[in-house]
Amino acid sequence: MSASIVTNKEKKVSPVYYKGLNGIRAIAALSVIVSHLFEVMKEVNPAFAFSSMDMANFGVTMFFALSGFLITSLLLLEQQQTGAVHIKAFYVRRILRIWPIYYLYIALCVISIPLLTGTSILQPSLGYYLAFGANIPFILGGGLTGISHMWSIGVEEQFYAFWPWLFRKVNNIATKLWIVVIVLILLRVIGYVLLKQFDFPWVYRVVHVVRFDCMGIGGIAALLYHQKSKWVQVLASVPAQLVSGTILVLIALGKFRMWMLIEHQLVALLTVCIILANIVHTKPLLQLENPVFNVLGKISYGLYVYHPLIIIVTVAMLKGTALSVAAMSWLLFAIALTASIVLSYLSYEYFEKPFLKWKTKFALVKSSNESQPQQS
């Protein structure tokens, strides 16, 4: 099997588009941004003194489940259509999608954070971020101002480091995926036992942050979908959609609480239920295919990356104004959210698109985040 990079010029393929994925991206990104805004707002206004960080945490889990589903689906399609998975081409595509904004944002923070906060992020731990290991200081309970949220991008890059290798050979792909996911879940159980019985938190803390099992759940859902398994109809059924939608609303209201061992795995499962429902049903209960979600979903990576710096800039702008506490809180919310959307849109149109066009040259199975005319 050749390990060389294969481009689309060598093999024509049709773009793959899954309905509803932009909606999941939009919900997840907005969950993170709104949650982080509430955290800042409650420092200004005690009326917002309630916990909202779970919404951000669960939003990241939704991103993880979606990523596992989409990456696995594309790898399975590549395996079916070409008889192989071209590893180098896979990593080139990931580099062209992830790295440009990632390093641009770090550079912006290195320059602007000292001016805005009086502190510098030029510290030894910056090396973790530059090497996509931002989850390491996050696990240790630290982080650098403005870029600590990039721990989740590090987790995804680490997942990509091993996941495509499972597809390199056609034989036993399903068995390999199930074994890896089961082992990851068992590691979480072991970590939980060590935490509760021996007060040793580190194994659980690592698996909780890394959350490869949540991405693996997305991968298993993709496998079931491509196998045309009867379980897809169960996961996309009306009862499953009702439960998934209800729990998402409870998360948004800060009312969702489950046993810590399974809560993020449950959110990952509910996410794939919504994904499958939108893909297999023309009119799912939670319809995520609409123009607003499609725009927000396309720019969701930028929304996630840029918003902390925009919040910091907005806070600096509003400091010292004569506004009431309530007015300042809501103005902070409105300005930061709007600016995040505008900047992310401009970034997508004028910075990301050239890299995305280049990325498609290395895709044997082309995917699209825009609805295709031939799709029903």
The 8 nearest C-alpha neighbors of each residue, nearest first, counted from 0:
[[1, 2, 83, 85, 167, 84, 168, 3],
 [0, 2, 3, 85, 4, 83, 5, 84],
 [3, 1, 85, 0, 86, 87, 4, 88],
 [2, 4, 1, 5, 87, 85, 88, 86],
 [3, 5, 88, 87, 6, 2, 85, 361],
 [6, 4, 361, 3, 88, 7, 9, 85],
 [7, 5, 361, 360, 8, 9, 362, 4],
 [6, 8, 10, 9, 360, 363, 362, 361],
 [7, 9, 6, 10, 11, 360, 5, 361],
 [8, 10, 7, 6, 5, 11, 363, 360],
 [11, 9, 7, 8, 12, 363, 6, 5],
 [10, 12, 7, 8, 9, 13, 363, 364],
 [13, 11, 364, 10, 365, 14, 363, 7],
 [12, 14, 365, 15, 11, 364, 366, 363],
 [15, 13, 365, 366, 367, 16, 12, 364],
 [16, 14, 366, 367, 365, 13, 17, 364],
 [15, 17, 367, 366, 370, 368, 18, 14],
 [18, 16, 278, 20, 19, 15, 368, 370],
 [19, 17, 278, 20, 277, 288, 16, 370],
 [18, 20, 287, 288, 22, 277, 21, 274],
 [21, 19, 23, 22, 18, 17, 24, 274],
 [20, 22, 296, 24, 293, 19, 23, 292],
 [21, 23, 287, 292, 25, 19, 20, 24],
 [24, 22, 20, 26, 25, 21, 27, 19],
 [23, 25, 296, 21, 27, 22, 26, 28],
 [24, 26, 296, 22, 295, 28, 23, 27],
 [27, 25, 23, 29, 24, 28, 30, 22],
 [26, 28, 58, 30, 24, 25, 29, 61],
 [29, 27, 25, 31, 30, 26, 303, 299],
 [28, 30, 32, 26, 31, 27, 33, 25],
 [31, 29, 27, 28, 33, 55, 58, 32],
 [30, 32, 55, 34, 28, 29, 33, 58],
 [31, 33, 29, 35, 34, 30, 36, 28],
 [34, 32, 36, 30, 35, 31, 29, 37],
 [33, 35, 37, 31, 51, 36, 32, 55],
 [34, 36, 38, 32, 37, 33, 31, 39],
 [37, 35, 33, 39, 38, 34, 40, 32],
 [38, 36, 40, 34, 39, 35, 41, 33],
 [37, 39, 35, 36, 41, 40, 34, 51],
 [38, 40, 36, 37, 42, 41, 35, 43],
 [41, 39, 37, 43, 42, 328, 38, 44],
 [40, 42, 47, 44, 48, 43, 45, 39],
 [43, 41, 40, 39, 44, 45, 38, 48],
 [44, 42, 40, 41, 328, 324, 45, 39],
 [43, 45, 41, 46, 42, 40, 324, 47],
 [46, 44, 48, 47, 41, 43, 42, 40],
 [47, 45, 44, 48, 41, 49, 325, 40],
 [48, 46, 41, 45, 49, 44, 40, 37],
 [49, 47, 41, 45, 46, 50, 44, 42],
 [50, 48, 47, 51, 41, 46, 38, 37],
 [49, 51, 52, 48, 253, 53, 38, 37],
 [52, 50, 34, 53, 54, 49, 253, 37],
 [51, 53, 55, 54, 34, 50, 56, 35],
 [54, 52, 56, 55, 51, 57, 253, 50],
 [53, 55, 57, 52, 56, 51, 30, 58],
 [56, 54, 31, 58, 52, 53, 34, 30],
 [55, 57, 53, 59, 58, 54, 52, 60],
 [56, 58, 60, 54, 59, 55, 53, 61],
 [59, 57, 27, 55, 61, 60, 56, 30],
 [58, 60, 62, 56, 57, 61, 63, 55],
 [59, 61, 57, 63, 62, 58, 267, 64],
 [62, 60, 58, 64, 59, 63, 267, 270],
 [63, 61, 59, 65, 60, 64, 66, 27],
 [62, 64, 60, 214, 66, 61, 65, 67],
 [65, 63, 217, 214, 67, 61, 267, 66],
 [66, 64, 68, 62, 67, 63, 217, 69],
 [65, 67, 63, 69, 68, 64, 70, 62],
 [66, 68, 214, 217, 218, 64, 65, 70],
 [69, 67, 217, 218, 65, 221, 71, 66],
 [70, 68, 72, 66, 71, 67, 65, 73],
 [69, 71, 73, 67, 72, 68, 66, 74],
 [70, 72, 74, 218, 68, 69, 73, 67],
 [73, 71, 69, 75, 221, 74, 70, 68],
 [72, 74, 76, 70, 75, 71, 77, 69],
 [73, 75, 77, 71, 76, 72, 78, 70],
 [74, 76, 78, 72, 77, 73, 71, 79],
 [77, 75, 79, 73, 78, 74, 80, 72],
 [78, 76, 74, 80, 75, 79, 364, 81],
 [77, 79, 82, 83, 75, 76, 81, 84],
 [80, 78, 76, 77, 82, 81, 75, 83],
 [81, 79, 77, 78, 82, 76, 364, 83],
 [80, 82, 83, 78, 77, 79, 84, 363],
 [81, 83, 78, 79, 80, 77, 84, 169],
 [84, 82, 78, 81, 85, 167, 77, 168],
 [85, 83, 167, 78, 86, 77, 166, 74],
 [84, 86, 88, 87, 2, 83, 89, 4],
 [85, 87, 89, 88, 84, 90, 2, 163],
 [88, 86, 90, 89, 4, 85, 91, 3],
 [87, 89, 4, 91, 86, 90, 85, 361],
 [90, 88, 86, 92, 87, 91, 85, 93],
 [91, 89, 93, 87, 92, 88, 94, 86],
 [90, 92, 88, 94, 93, 89, 95, 87],
 [93, 91, 358, 95, 89, 90, 94, 88],
 [92, 94, 90, 96, 91, 95, 97, 89],
 [95, 93, 91, 98, 97, 96, 92, 90],
 [94, 96, 92, 93, 354, 358, 97, 98],
 [97, 95, 93, 94, 98, 92, 355, 354],
 [98, 96, 94, 95, 93, 99, 101, 100],
 [97, 99, 101, 94, 100, 102, 95, 96],
 [100, 98, 101, 102, 103, 97, 95, 96],
 [101, 99, 103, 102, 98, 104, 97, 301],
 [102, 100, 98, 104, 99, 103, 97, 105],
 [101, 103, 105, 104, 100, 99, 98, 106],
 [104, 102, 100, 106, 105, 101, 99, 107],
 [103, 105, 107, 106, 102, 101, 100, 108],
 [104, 106, 102, 108, 107, 103, 109, 101],
 [105, 107, 109, 103, 104, 108, 102, 110],
 [108, 106, 104, 110, 105, 109, 111, 103],
 [107, 109, 111, 105, 112, 110, 106, 104],
 [108, 110, 106, 107, 111, 120, 112, 105],
 [111, 109, 108, 107, 112, 106, 113, 114],
 [110, 112, 108, 114, 113, 109, 107, 115],
 [111, 113, 115, 108, 114, 116, 109, 110],
 [114, 112, 117, 118, 119, 116, 115, 111],
 [115, 113, 111, 112, 117, 116, 110, 118],
 [116, 114, 112, 113, 117, 111, 315, 312],
 [117, 115, 118, 113, 112, 114, 311, 119],
 [116, 118, 113, 114, 115, 119, 112, 111],
 [119, 117, 113, 116, 112, 120, 114, 115],
 [118, 120, 113, 121, 112, 117, 109, 122],
 [119, 121, 122, 143, 109, 118, 144, 125],
 [122, 120, 119, 125, 109, 123, 124, 118],
 [121, 123, 120, 124, 125, 119, 126, 143],
 [124, 122, 125, 126, 121, 127, 120, 128],
 [123, 125, 126, 122, 127, 136, 128, 143],
 [126, 124, 128, 127, 123, 122, 129, 121],
 [125, 127, 129, 124, 128, 123, 130, 122],
 [128, 126, 132, 130, 133, 125, 129, 124],
 [129, 127, 133, 131, 125, 130, 132, 126],
 [128, 130, 126, 127, 131, 125, 132, 102],
 [129, 131, 127, 128, 132, 126, 133, 153],
 [132, 130, 153, 128, 129, 133, 127, 156],
 [131, 133, 127, 153, 134, 128, 130, 135],
 [132, 134, 150, 128, 127, 135, 153, 131],
 [133, 135, 150, 137, 132, 136, 138, 153],
 [134, 136, 138, 137, 133, 132, 139, 127],
 [137, 135, 139, 141, 138, 142, 134, 133],
 [136, 138, 134, 140, 141, 135, 139, 142],
 [139, 137, 135, 140, 136, 134, 205, 204],
 [140, 138, 136, 137, 141, 135, 134, 142],
 [139, 141, 137, 138, 136, 142, 135, 134],
 [142, 140, 136, 137, 139, 143, 138, 147],
 [141, 143, 147, 136, 137, 144, 140, 146],
 [142, 144, 147, 146, 120, 145, 141, 125],
 [145, 143, 146, 147, 142, 120, 112, 118],
 [144, 146, 307, 308, 147, 143, 108, 112],
 [145, 147, 148, 149, 144, 143, 105, 142],
 [146, 148, 142, 143, 149, 145, 150, 144],
 [149, 147, 150, 146, 151, 145, 304, 307],
 [150, 148, 152, 151, 147, 146, 133, 153],
 [149, 151, 134, 133, 153, 148, 152, 147],
 [152, 150, 154, 153, 149, 155, 148, 134],
 [153, 151, 155, 149, 154, 150, 156, 131],
 [152, 154, 131, 150, 156, 132, 151, 155],
 [155, 153, 151, 157, 152, 156, 209, 158],
 [156, 154, 158, 152, 157, 153, 159, 151],
 [155, 157, 159, 153, 158, 154, 152, 160],
 [156, 158, 160, 154, 155, 159, 153, 161],
 [159, 157, 155, 160, 156, 161, 162, 154],
 [158, 160, 156, 162, 157, 161, 155, 163],
 [159, 161, 157, 158, 162, 156, 163, 164],
 [160, 162, 159, 164, 163, 158, 157, 165],
 [161, 163, 159, 164, 165, 158, 160, 166],
 [164, 162, 165, 166, 161, 159, 86, 167],
 [163, 165, 167, 166, 162, 161, 86, 160],
 [164, 166, 163, 162, 167, 175, 172, 168],
 [167, 165, 164, 168, 163, 172, 84, 169],
 [166, 168, 164, 84, 165, 83, 169, 163],
 [167, 169, 166, 170, 83, 165, 172, 84],
 [170, 168, 172, 166, 171, 167, 78, 82],
 [169, 171, 168, 172, 173, 166, 174, 167],
 [170, 172, 174, 173, 175, 169, 168, 176],
 [171, 173, 175, 174, 170, 166, 176, 169],
 [174, 172, 176, 171, 175, 177, 222, 219],
 [175, 173, 171, 177, 172, 176, 178, 179],
 [174, 176, 172, 178, 173, 177, 171, 179],
 [177, 175, 173, 179, 178, 174, 172, 180],
 [176, 178, 180, 174, 179, 175, 181, 173],
 [177, 179, 175, 181, 176, 180, 182, 174],
 [180, 178, 182, 176, 177, 181, 175, 183],
 [179, 181, 183, 177, 182, 215, 178, 212],
 [182, 180, 184, 178, 183, 179, 177, 185],
 [183, 181, 185, 179, 184, 180, 178, 186],
 [184, 182, 180, 186, 212, 181, 185, 179],
 [183, 185, 187, 181, 186, 182, 212, 180],
 [186, 184, 188, 182, 187, 183, 181, 189],
 [187, 185, 189, 183, 184, 188, 190, 182],
 [186, 188, 190, 184, 185, 189, 206, 203],
 [189, 187, 185, 191, 190, 186, 192, 184],
 [190, 188, 186, 192, 191, 187, 185, 193],
 [189, 191, 203, 202, 187, 193, 188, 192],
 [190, 192, 188, 194, 189, 193, 203, 187],
 [193, 191, 189, 195, 194, 190, 196, 188],
 [194, 192, 197, 190, 199, 191, 196, 195],
 [193, 195, 198, 199, 200, 191, 192, 197],
 [196, 194, 192, 198, 193, 197, 191, 199],
 [197, 195, 193, 192, 194, 198, 199, 191],
 [196, 198, 193, 199, 194, 195, 192, 200],
 [199, 197, 194, 195, 196, 200, 193, 192],
 [198, 200, 194, 193, 197, 201, 202, 195],
 [201, 199, 194, 203, 202, 204, 198, 193],
 [200, 202, 204, 203, 199, 205, 190, 194],
 [203, 201, 190, 205, 204, 200, 206, 199],
 [204, 202, 190, 206, 205, 201, 191, 200],
 [203, 205, 201, 207, 202, 206, 200, 208],
 [204, 206, 202, 208, 203, 207, 209, 201],
 [207, 205, 209, 203, 208, 210, 204, 187],
 [208, 206, 204, 210, 205, 209, 203, 187],
 [209, 207, 205, 206, 210, 204, 138, 134],
 [208, 210, 206, 154, 211, 207, 205, 134],
 [211, 209, 212, 207, 213, 208, 206, 214],
 [212, 210, 214, 213, 209, 215, 158, 183],
 [211, 213, 215, 210, 183, 214, 180, 184],
 [214, 212, 216, 215, 211, 210, 64, 267],
 [215, 213, 67, 64, 63, 217, 211, 216],
 [214, 216, 212, 218, 217, 213, 180, 67],
 [217, 215, 213, 219, 218, 214, 212, 220],
 [218, 216, 68, 64, 67, 220, 214, 215],
 [217, 219, 68, 67, 215, 221, 71, 216],
 [218, 220, 222, 216, 221, 217, 215, 223],
 [221, 219, 223, 217, 218, 222, 224, 216],
 [220, 222, 224, 68, 218, 72, 219, 223],
 [221, 223, 219, 225, 220, 224, 226, 218],
 [224, 222, 226, 220, 228, 221, 225, 227],
 [223, 225, 221, 227, 222, 226, 231, 220],
 [224, 226, 222, 227, 223, 221, 72, 228],
 [225, 227, 223, 228, 224, 222, 221, 229],
 [228, 226, 224, 225, 223, 229, 231, 230],
 [227, 229, 223, 230, 226, 231, 224, 225],
 [228, 230, 231, 232, 227, 233, 223, 224],
 [231, 229, 233, 228, 232, 234, 223, 227],
 [232, 230, 234, 229, 233, 228, 235, 224],
 [233, 231, 235, 230, 234, 229, 236, 228],
 [232, 234, 230, 236, 231, 235, 229, 239],
 [233, 235, 272, 231, 232, 236, 239, 230],
 [236, 234, 276, 232, 272, 233, 275, 231],
 [237, 235, 233, 239, 238, 234, 232, 240],
 [236, 238, 240, 239, 241, 235, 284, 283],
 [239, 237, 241, 240, 236, 242, 235, 243],
 [240, 238, 242, 236, 237, 241, 234, 243],
 [239, 241, 237, 243, 238, 242, 244, 236],
 [242, 240, 238, 244, 239, 243, 245, 237],
 [243, 241, 245, 239, 240, 244, 246, 238],
 [242, 244, 240, 269, 246, 241, 245, 239],
 [245, 243, 247, 241, 246, 242, 240, 248],
 [246, 244, 242, 248, 247, 243, 241, 249],
 [245, 247, 249, 248, 243, 244, 250, 242],
 [248, 246, 250, 244, 249, 245, 243, 251],
 [247, 249, 251, 245, 246, 250, 252, 244],
 [250, 248, 246, 254, 252, 255, 251, 247],
 [251, 249, 255, 253, 247, 248, 252, 254],
 [250, 252, 248, 249, 253, 54, 247, 30],
 [253, 251, 249, 250, 254, 248, 255, 51],
 [252, 254, 250, 251, 255, 249, 51, 54],
 [255, 253, 249, 252, 250, 256, 251, 248],
 [256, 254, 250, 249, 253, 257, 246, 252],
 [257, 255, 254, 258, 262, 259, 250, 253],
 [258, 256, 262, 259, 255, 261, 260, 263],
 [257, 259, 260, 261, 262, 256, 263, 265],
 [258, 260, 262, 261, 257, 263, 256, 191],
 [259, 261, 258, 262, 191, 188, 187, 263],
 [260, 262, 264, 259, 263, 258, 265, 257],
 [261, 263, 265, 257, 259, 264, 258, 260],
 [264, 262, 266, 265, 261, 267, 60, 57],
 [263, 265, 267, 261, 266, 262, 213, 268],
 [264, 266, 268, 262, 263, 267, 261, 269],
 [265, 267, 263, 269, 268, 264, 270, 262],
 [268, 266, 264, 270, 64, 265, 269, 213],
 [269, 267, 265, 271, 270, 266, 264, 272],
 [270, 268, 272, 266, 243, 271, 267, 265],
 [271, 269, 267, 273, 268, 272, 61, 266],
 [270, 272, 274, 268, 273, 269, 275, 217],
 [273, 271, 269, 234, 275, 235, 270, 274],
 [272, 274, 276, 270, 271, 275, 277, 240],
 [273, 275, 271, 277, 272, 276, 270, 19],
 [274, 276, 278, 272, 277, 235, 273, 271],
 [277, 275, 235, 273, 279, 278, 274, 280],
 [276, 278, 274, 19, 275, 280, 283, 18],
 [277, 279, 275, 18, 276, 280, 17, 274],
 [278, 280, 276, 277, 275, 281, 235, 232],
 [281, 279, 282, 283, 276, 277, 278, 235],
 [280, 282, 283, 279, 277, 278, 375, 276],
 [283, 281, 280, 284, 286, 277, 285, 276],
 [284, 282, 285, 286, 280, 277, 276, 281],
 [285, 283, 286, 282, 240, 237, 241, 276],
 [286, 284, 283, 287, 244, 240, 273, 277],
 [285, 287, 283, 288, 284, 282, 277, 19],
 [288, 286, 22, 19, 289, 285, 292, 277],
 [287, 289, 19, 286, 18, 22, 293, 292],
 [288, 290, 292, 291, 293, 287, 286, 22],
 [291, 289, 293, 292, 294, 288, 295, 287],
 [292, 290, 294, 293, 289, 295, 296, 22],
 [291, 293, 22, 295, 294, 289, 290, 296],
 [292, 294, 290, 296, 21, 291, 295, 289],
 [295, 293, 297, 291, 296, 292, 290, 298],
 [296, 294, 292, 25, 298, 297, 293, 299],
 [295, 297, 21, 25, 24, 299, 293, 294],
 [296, 298, 294, 295, 299, 293, 368, 21],
 [297, 299, 295, 296, 301, 300, 343, 344],
 [300, 298, 302, 296, 301, 297, 295, 28],
 [301, 299, 303, 302, 298, 304, 297, 28],
 [300, 302, 343, 304, 299, 303, 298, 305],
 [303, 301, 299, 300, 343, 304, 305, 306],
 [302, 304, 300, 301, 28, 305, 306, 299],
 [303, 305, 301, 302, 306, 300, 149, 104],
 [306, 304, 302, 301, 307, 308, 303, 309],
 [305, 307, 309, 339, 308, 302, 304, 303],
 [308, 306, 310, 309, 145, 305, 311, 304],
 [307, 309, 311, 310, 306, 145, 305, 312],
 [308, 310, 306, 312, 311, 307, 335, 313],
 [311, 309, 313, 307, 308, 312, 335, 306],
 [310, 312, 308, 314, 309, 313, 315, 307],
 [311, 313, 309, 315, 310, 314, 308, 316],
 [314, 312, 316, 310, 315, 311, 309, 335],
 [313, 315, 311, 317, 316, 312, 310, 318],
 [314, 316, 312, 318, 313, 317, 311, 115],
 [317, 315, 313, 314, 318, 312, 319, 320],
 [318, 316, 314, 315, 320, 313, 319, 327],
 [319, 317, 315, 320, 316, 314, 313, 321],
 [318, 320, 317, 321, 316, 322, 315, 314],
 [321, 319, 322, 318, 317, 327, 316, 323],
 [322, 320, 319, 323, 318, 327, 317, 324],
 [323, 321, 320, 327, 326, 324, 325, 317],
 [324, 322, 326, 325, 327, 321, 328, 320],
 [323, 325, 327, 326, 44, 328, 322, 43],
 [326, 324, 328, 323, 327, 329, 44, 322],
 [327, 325, 323, 329, 328, 324, 330, 322],
 [326, 328, 330, 324, 325, 329, 322, 331],
 [329, 327, 325, 331, 40, 326, 330, 324],
 [328, 330, 332, 331, 326, 327, 333, 325],
 [329, 331, 327, 333, 332, 328, 334, 326],
 [330, 332, 328, 329, 334, 333, 335, 327],
 [331, 333, 329, 330, 335, 334, 336, 36],
 [332, 334, 330, 336, 331, 335, 337, 329],
 [335, 333, 337, 331, 336, 332, 338, 330],
 [334, 336, 338, 310, 332, 337, 333, 331],
 [337, 335, 339, 333, 338, 334, 332, 340],
 [338, 336, 340, 334, 339, 335, 333, 341],
 [337, 339, 341, 335, 340, 336, 334, 342],
 [340, 338, 336, 342, 337, 306, 341, 302],
 [339, 341, 343, 337, 338, 342, 344, 336],
 [342, 340, 338, 344, 343, 339, 337, 345],
 [343, 341, 345, 339, 344, 340, 338, 346],
 [344, 342, 301, 346, 340, 345, 341, 302],
 [343, 345, 347, 341, 346, 342, 298, 340],
 [346, 344, 342, 348, 347, 343, 349, 341],
 [345, 347, 343, 350, 344, 349, 348, 342],
 [348, 346, 351, 344, 345, 350, 349, 352],
 [347, 349, 345, 346, 352, 350, 344, 351],
 [348, 350, 346, 347, 345, 351, 352, 353],
 [351, 349, 346, 347, 352, 348, 353, 345],
 [350, 352, 347, 354, 353, 346, 355, 349],
 [351, 353, 355, 354, 348, 350, 347, 356],
 [354, 352, 356, 355, 351, 357, 350, 349],
 [353, 355, 357, 352, 351, 356, 95, 358],
 [356, 354, 358, 352, 357, 353, 351, 359],
 [357, 355, 353, 358, 359, 354, 352, 360],
 [356, 358, 354, 355, 359, 360, 353, 95],
 [357, 359, 355, 92, 356, 360, 361, 95],
 [360, 358, 362, 361, 356, 357, 355, 365],
 [359, 361, 6, 7, 358, 357, 362, 356],
 [360, 362, 6, 359, 88, 358, 7, 5],
 [363, 361, 359, 364, 365, 360, 7, 6],
 [362, 364, 7, 365, 77, 361, 6, 12],
 [365, 363, 362, 77, 12, 366, 73, 76],
 [364, 366, 14, 362, 15, 363, 13, 359],
 [367, 365, 15, 14, 16, 364, 368, 73],
 [366, 368, 16, 369, 15, 14, 365, 370],
 [367, 369, 297, 16, 370, 21, 366, 293],
 [370, 368, 367, 371, 16, 293, 297, 21],
 [371, 369, 16, 372, 368, 374, 367, 18],
 [370, 372, 374, 373, 369, 16, 14, 367],
 [373, 371, 374, 370, 375, 369, 16, 14],
 [372, 374, 371, 375, 370, 16, 14, 13],
 [373, 375, 371, 372, 370, 16, 18, 17],
 [374, 373, 281, 372, 371, 370, 18, 278]]
